[in-house]
Amino acid sequence: MNRWIHTNNMEYYYRESDGKILGAAWHYHMNSAVWTSKIYTEDFPFTNESEKFLGHFIDSNFAKQSVEKYWLLQLNTLEFKHEGGYRDWE
């Protein structure tokens, strides 16, 4: 199961079983009207590609929903794995 936790600056979406942060939603100090969201992929080694911005939203609920919908879609997506890692069908 996944949950949200609130800190002073951000809302973090995490997996309860191991505490891994899956995504975040926040607004900048000088602009509280616009919320931003991103997800953290589980790719290794970690690179700039490990963080993916989902967009800018008018309030925190929409930003948080974008993170939840991303992971729900990933949960319901089948991937084909071969020795070299994940690869799209040719």
N, C-alpha and C positions, 0 to 999 in steps of 0.2 A: 504494500500500500504506500502511496505517496502523500505527502502533506506539505503545507506551507508553514514557514516560520517567519515571524516579523522581527527585523532589527531596526535600529534607528535610521538607517539609510536605505535598506533594501528589503524585499520580500524574497525568500529563497524557497524553491521547490525541491524537496529532497525525498529520497527513498528511505523508508523507515527501517528496512531490514539491515542496511549497512551504513546509513547516514550519508550516502553519496549525494552531492548537490547536482540536480539535473537541470535546473534553470533558475532564472531570477527575473524580477520585475522591480523597477525603481523609477524615481523621477529626480531630475537634477535640482540642486538647491535653489537656483535662481529661476527655475521654471517648473512650478508645481502643477501646472495644467497639463503637461504632456508626460505620459509614462512610456518607458522603453522596456522591451523584454528581450531576453536571449536565452539560449539553451547551451548546455555543456555536453558535448558528445563524449562517448567513452573511447574515442580513438586513442591509440598509443603508438608511437610516442606523441606527446602533447605538442601541438603546434598552434599557430594562429587559427587554423581551421577547426580547432576544438571548440571554439566559441562561435556561435552563429546567432546573429541578431535577427529577431523576428519582426520587429517594426516599432512604430510609435503609436500610442493609443491615447484616447481622451480621458480614460480613468484607469485605476488600478485593476478593476475587475476584468476589463477587456485584455489588458496586458497579461494578467495571470491566466486567463482562459487560453490565450495563444500558446503559452508554455504547456498547459495541460493537454490541449488538442494535438500539439506536436508529438508528445510522448504517447498519446493514445493511438495516433496514426502509426508510429513506429512499432508499437506493440502488436498491431494488426497487419503488419507488412511482412511478407515472406522474403527472405534473401537467400541467394545461392552462394555457398561458400566453397572455395576450392583451396588448394594448397597455398597459393599466393595471397590469400585474403578474400575479401568480398569483391565480387565482379558482376557487372550487369550482364544479362543474357546477350549473346551476339546475334 
